[in-house]
Structures are given as structure tokens and as C-alpha cells.
Amino acid sequence: MAKKDHVNERGSHTTVIEGAKTILKEFKKYSILVSPGIIEANVKAKGKSVKLKKMNNETFEMVIVVNSSKQTFKVYGENQKEIINLINNFKSQSWNVQEMLDISK
């Protein structure tokens, strides 16, 4: 049986899709809290993409799609510019980084 990887932050204990681990490890370096959500399989997408939605001044919703898997996360942190910059840095690692959508207003 394959080893399952888990993230245990903000009171959740959920498996994380393979492609999300890179981003989550980067967040951990900066003590950014993440709460993983449901995994969707058989998504019609190729490659790797990440999208942020600003929910309020301390919370983003982040959607990561890798090959045919999709997972939504809640990302918590007061320094939202730092979070946006960290995500934008993944453009150089062949990620499709979509423009941040602000739905907080």
C-alpha cells in the first residue's frame, strides 16, 4: 500500500494531492497556516495550476490542479502580499499561476 501524506494544520487532517506538496512546503517555511479541503479526481486539466481567491484580510481560498486532480485549500495569514508573492514565484517552476481574484468586497 502506498504511503499517504497528510497535513495537520488548523484542526484538519486530510490527505494532500501530490502536486500541492511543493507549495505547502514553501508555506511552512514562512509559518503560513493551511487547511486542506476535498480532493476531486478526474478533472479535465493537464499540467499544474494554482489560483488564489481573497476571501477577507486574513484568508485566501487556493485551488490547486495537478494533472487530473484538484484540491481546494484555505490559506491563513495576515501578510497577504507575502502569500501572493510566494504563489507568483511558482511561475518559474512551470506552474500556471492564475491572477488573484478578490471577492472580499
N, C-alpha and C positions, 0 to 999 in steps of 0.2 A: 504494500500500500504506500502511496506517495505521501511524503511529509507535507502537512498543511502549515502554512504560515498564518500567524494571527497578529492583529494589532489590538492592544488592550489600552485604549485611551478614552477618557470622558465616559467611563462606565460601560463601554460596549466591548464585546468580544466576538469579532466577526472575521471570517476569512477574507483575505485581500487578493484581488486578481494579480497575476504575475507582473504585469507591466506597471502597476501602481507602486510597487515596492521602491523603485528608484526615486520617485517623487516623495514618498513618505519618509524615506531615509534622509533626504535633504531637509525636510521639515523638522525632523527630530533634532538635527544639528542646531537648529535655531529655537528649540523648545516650542514649536507651533503645535497645538493640540488638534487632533483629527479624530473624527468619529466616522468609521466606515459604515456604509449602508448596503443595501441589497445588490446582489450581483445578477446581471441579466446575461444570458447566454444567447448565442446565435444572432448577434446583432450584425446587420449588414454593413460592415465597415472594414476597411483594410488599413493597416498601419497603426500609428499611435497618435491619439489626440487628447488634449486636455482643455477644459473650458471652466472659467470661474464666473459665478453669479454672485454679486454683492447683495446679501440679504439685509444687513444692517452694519453699523460701525465696528462690529466685532466678529461677524460671521460671514463666511462665504459658503456657497454650495459649489462643489467641484465635481465635474463629471469627467471620468477617465474612460476612454475607449481604447482597447488594445486588441488587434485582430478581430475576433468575433465576440469579445466580452466587454461588458460595460458595467461600471460601478460608480455610484454617487457617494460623495463624502461631504460631511460638514467640516469646515476648517475654521478654527477659532484663533483669534489673535487681534490685539489692538493695533499693531503695526501692519496695517493692510498694504501699505506701499511695499514693504519688505516681502510680503507674501506674493504680490503681483510680480515683483522683480524676480523672485525665485522661480516662479512659473515661466516667465518670459525667457529665462536662461535655458530652458529646455528646448527652445527653438534650434539652438546649435547642436542638439543631440538628436536631430531628425524627428522631433515631435511636431505635430501640427498644433500650435498654440492659438486658440481662438480668442478673439477680442473679449475682454471682460465686459459683462453685462451688469449694469447697476439697476436692480429692481427694488432698492431700499427706499425710494421716494414715494 
